């Protein structure tokens, strides 16, 4: 699995962190998504998929 984010599309909702805090974080100054694990371990794969599905800006991309 490969995860990428588009920080320009991010609206700082925090859904990514709520769903996959081991994969995503947010910048302190503006809340924009920060990708912590571009190739998350297998035990985080479902969380990464949920985060992508929950993103209101569709700023998270998952390649299987």
Secondary structure as a PSIPRED ss2 file (coil, helix, strand):
# PSIPRED VFORMAT (PSIPRED V4.0)

   1 X C   1.000  0.000  0.000
   2 X E   0.000  0.000  1.000
   3 X E   0.000  0.000  1.000
   4 X E   0.000  0.000  1.000
   5 X E   0.000  0.000  1.000
   6 X C   1.000  0.000  0.000
   7 X C   1.000  0.000  0.000
   8 X C   1.000  0.000  0.000
   9 X C   1.000  0.000  0.000
  10 X C   1.000  0.000  0.000
  11 X C   1.000  0.000  0.000
  12 X C   1.000  0.000  0.000
  13 X C   1.000  0.000  0.000
  14 X C   1.000  0.000  0.000
  15 X H   0.000  1.000  0.000
  16 X H   0.000  1.000  0.000
  17 X H   0.000  1.000  0.000
  18 X H   0.000  1.000  0.000
  19 X H   0.000  1.000  0.000
  20 X C   1.000  0.000  0.000
  21 X C   1.000  0.000  0.000
  22 X C   1.000  0.000  0.000
  23 X C   1.000  0.000  0.000
  24 X E   0.000  0.000  1.000
  25 X E   0.000  0.000  1.000
  26 X E   0.000  0.000  1.000
  27 X C   1.000  0.000  0.000
  28 X C   1.000  0.000  0.000
  29 X C   1.000  0.000  0.000
  30 X C   1.000  0.000  0.000
  31 X C   1.000  0.000  0.000
  32 X C   1.000  0.000  0.000
  33 X E   0.000  0.000  1.000
  34 X E   0.000  0.000  1.000
  35 X E   0.000  0.000  1.000
  36 X C   1.000  0.000  0.000
  37 X C   1.000  0.000  0.000
  38 X C   1.000  0.000  0.000
  39 X C   1.000  0.000  0.000
  40 X C   1.000  0.000  0.000
  41 X C   1.000  0.000  0.000
  42 X H   0.000  1.000  0.000
  43 X H   0.000  1.000  0.000
  44 X H   0.000  1.000  0.000
  45 X H   0.000  1.000  0.000
  46 X H   0.000  1.000  0.000
  47 X H   0.000  1.000  0.000
  48 X H   0.000  1.000  0.000
  49 X H   0.000  1.000  0.000
  50 X H   0.000  1.000  0.000
  51 X H   0.000  1.000  0.000
  52 X H   0.000  1.000  0.000
  53 X H   0.000  1.000  0.000
  54 X H   0.000  1.000  0.000
  55 X C   1.000  0.000  0.000
  56 X C   1.000  0.000  0.000
  57 X C   1.000  0.000  0.000
  58 X C   1.000  0.000  0.000
  59 X C   1.000  0.000  0.000
  60 X E   0.000  0.000  1.000
  61 X E   0.000  0.000  1.000
  62 X E   0.000  0.000  1.000
  63 X E   0.000  0.000  1.000
  64 X C   1.000  0.000  0.000
